Amino acid sequence: MKAALKSIGAYVPEKVMTNKDFESMVDTTDEWISKRTGIKERRIAADDELTSDMGVEAAKIAIHRAGLKINDIDMIVCATISPDYFCMPSTACVIASKLGRTNVTAFDISAACTGFIYGLAVAKAFIESGMKKNVLIIGAEKLSSIVDYTDRTTCVLFGDGAGAAVVSGTRKKSEAITDIHVSADGNYGDLLMTPGCGVKNPCSEKVVEEKLCTMKMKGNETFKIAVRTLTSDVVNILNDNEISAEEIKHFIPHQANYRIIKAVGDALKLSPEQVVLTVEKYGNTSSASIPMAMNDIWESGRLQYGDTMLLDAFGGGLTWGSALLPFAGKSSQ
């Protein structure tokens, strides 16, 4: 039995926040944000809209498109850095409850922007070991809740949303996930982190005053390492599987920054038609960005059964990963 990605779904909040909106909040301009990041707008969840709520909506769509019922799902993995609750219960458990699924394996993954690929690796391992049959992977983020809207270096980058996929067993070799690479280097953890509210910096007046529970990033250093690491990783996974860049139908990178995506695409000599871009309208949605981008091309009819996809991500930790796989679900058109 092999593992196959059988469906994709996504959810985005209604509220749109444009670059212009930031001009009255911090010292920045629409032109500066667009030029440096490629971002034009992002979605912001409502005050009473939780990470789990967005995850549930994306999950319902993915389960329906896979032709399954909720009770067919025997494991739920949620990748998030903005969980409903600190530590426990996990957002995956909350999602399971809201979906009405009990007696199911459910847990969160904290791998930042690489979370969806980590989740894909976990699903593949559980299915191919025979332990599970249908695994629901969710990348869901309410990053607006952990962003400092006085810090212009980070607040303009992030948005909210969720993406979900169903990974199921298959005996068709043509449908099977080809390969997944996931890795990390904790020596660079300080480049992108939320320093407060953990054991090292427990919640206190100082933590609140200094906004240590919001994301902090050393942008220039992170950018350089991201380009170098992502390029190396995708080259390695292609070489390991003796697949050329020309054979990739859809290159779906983590949507962090247009300049990073372009640098990696240029290094692989990918055409613009191969590279999937949604950063302009959603910004950086961390673990949700890859499934949200995949959902966009599915709904537009670009993603068809059998299309070869190359996923690539880099995030806080530092973590990174890539995945090579065919789309094994039904086409939208």
Protein Blocks (a to p, Z undefined) as FASTA:
>chain_A
ZZddfbdcddddfbdcdfklmmmmmgcdfklmmmmnopabdcdddfklcfklmmmmmmmm
mmmmnopafklpgbdcdddfbdfbghiacfklmmmmmnopahiacddddehjmlmmmmmm
mmmmmmmnopambdcddddddfklmccfkbmklmmmpccddddddddddfbfklpcfbdc
ddddfklmmmpccfehilklgcdfklmmnopmbccddfklmmmmmmmmmmmmmmmmmmmn
opafklpmbdcdddfbfklmmmmmmmnopafklpccfklmnopnhjmmmmmmmmmmmmno
macghiacddddddehiacdddddddfbdcfZZ
